[in-house]
Amino acid sequence: MRRTDHEQTRTYGPRGRQTNTAEQGLSFRDTLARDIRDVRGVDRGYTPATREMLNYYRSNLPDLMR
């Protein structure tokens, strides 16, 4: 991800610390879904990489995706 795009996300800098604190009780899947929505709001050009990431988690860490 380009730095300028990352700076617009909810996980960048101080927002990242606030997000981490607010979402500590969420499942990995719920947090990942929020991250994906956030990235899509910045630039939909990341969709292929997002799909690749999801396929990786589904194939290698399926328990996290439940």
C-alpha positions as CSV (number, residue, x, y, z in Angstrom):
1,M,0.0,0.0,0.0
2,R,1.2,3.4,-0.8
3,R,2.1,5.6,2.2
4,T,-0.3,8.3,1.1
5,D,-3.1,5.8,1.0
6,H,-2.2,4.3,4.3
7,E,-2.3,7.7,5.9
8,Q,-6.0,7.9,5.0
9,T,-6.9,4.6,6.8
10,R,-8.2,4.0,10.3
11,T,-5.1,2.2,11.3
12,Y,-2.5,4.8,10.6
13,G,-0.6,6.6,13.4
14,P,-2.7,7.6,16.4
15,R,-5.9,6.4,14.8
16,G,-4.3,2.9,14.7
17,R,-3.8,3.0,18.4
18,Q,-7.3,4.2,19.0
19,T,-8.7,1.5,16.6
20,N,-6.7,-1.2,18.4
21,T,-8.1,-0.2,21.8
22,A,-11.7,0.1,20.5
23,E,-11.6,-3.3,18.7
24,Q,-9.8,-5.5,21.2
25,G,-12.8,-7.7,21.8
26,L,-13.6,-8.3,18.1
27,S,-12.9,-11.5,16.3
28,F,-10.1,-11.5,13.7
29,R,-12.7,-11.9,11.0
30,D,-14.7,-8.8,12.1
31,T,-11.6,-6.7,12.4
32,L,-10.4,-7.9,8.9
33,A,-13.8,-7.0,7.5
34,R,-13.5,-3.5,8.9
35,D,-10.0,-3.1,7.5
36,I,-11.2,-4.3,4.0
37,R,-14.0,-1.8,4.0
38,D,-11.6,0.9,5.1
39,V,-9.1,0.1,2.3
40,R,-11.9,0.0,-0.3
41,G,-12.9,3.5,0.8
42,V,-9.4,4.8,0.1
43,D,-8.8,3.1,-3.2
44,R,-10.7,0.3,-4.9
45,G,-7.5,-0.6,-6.8
46,Y,-6.5,-2.8,-3.9
47,T,-9.3,-5.3,-4.6
48,P,-7.0,-7.9,-6.3
49,A,-4.6,-7.8,-3.4
50,T,-7.5,-8.0,-0.9
51,R,-8.8,-11.1,-2.7
52,E,-5.3,-12.7,-2.6
53,M,-5.0,-12.0,1.1
54,L,-8.4,-13.5,1.8
55,N,-7.5,-16.6,-0.2
56,Y,-4.3,-16.9,1.8
57,Y,-6.2,-16.8,5.2
58,R,-8.9,-19.2,4.0
59,S,-6.3,-21.7,2.8
60,N,-3.7,-21.4,5.5
61,L,-5.5,-20.1,8.6
62,P,-9.2,-21.2,8.2
63,D,-9.9,-21.1,11.9
64,L,-9.3,-17.3,11.9
65,M,-12.0,-16.9,9.3
66,R,-14.9,-18.4,11.4
